[in-house]
Amino acid sequence: MPIVNIQMMEGRTDEQKTALIRQVTDAVMSAISSPEESIRVLLQEIPKKHFGISGVPADQQGR
């Protein structure tokens, strides 16, 4: 069972997250000939205050 773990900063719409999960699933199916029902895509959203760039949280950088 393929498991894909994606971490990204918060801020995407539900439609964008759904599209990402669909396209990643399609890519895994194509790349390794895995049946769709066996593929797991885990999407973790990281709050901007928990993501630092150059020592400064992203929410303080306007990102």
N, C-alpha and C positions, 0 to 999 in steps of 0.2 A: 504494500500500500504506500504510494508516494505521499509524502507530507511536505508541503511548501509553507514556510513560515515567513511572512512579510511584516516588517516593522516600518512604520512611517509616521511622520508628524501628523497630528490632528488637523482637520480643516477641509477634508474632501467631502463632497456630497454623498448621500447614500447611493445615488445613481453611479457616481464614479467608482465607489467601492465595489458595487455589484459588477460593473463592467470589468474592473481589474480581476476580480475572482473568476469571472467567466473566461477572460482571455488567458489567464495563467493556466486554468484548467485545460483549455484548448491546446496551449503550448506543450503542456506535459503529455497530453494524449498523443500529440503529433510526434514529439521527440522520443518517447520511449514505448509507444504503442500500448499504453496502459488504458484499461477500461475506465470510462468517465466516473462510474459509480465507486471506484476505488480511490479516487484522488481526493485528498484533503487539502484545503487552502486555509491557513490560519492568518488572519489579518489583525495585527495589534496596532492600535493608534497610541502614539506617545504624546502626552500633553506638551505643549510648547514650553511650559515652565520646567519640564523635565528633560529638555534637550538643549545642550549648550554648544555654542559656536565661539571659539576663541575666548572661553571663560565667561561668556555672557549668555544667560538663557535666551532662547529664540523669541519668547514672548516680549522681551525687552528690546529686541532688535527690529520689531515690526515684521517679523517673518511669519 
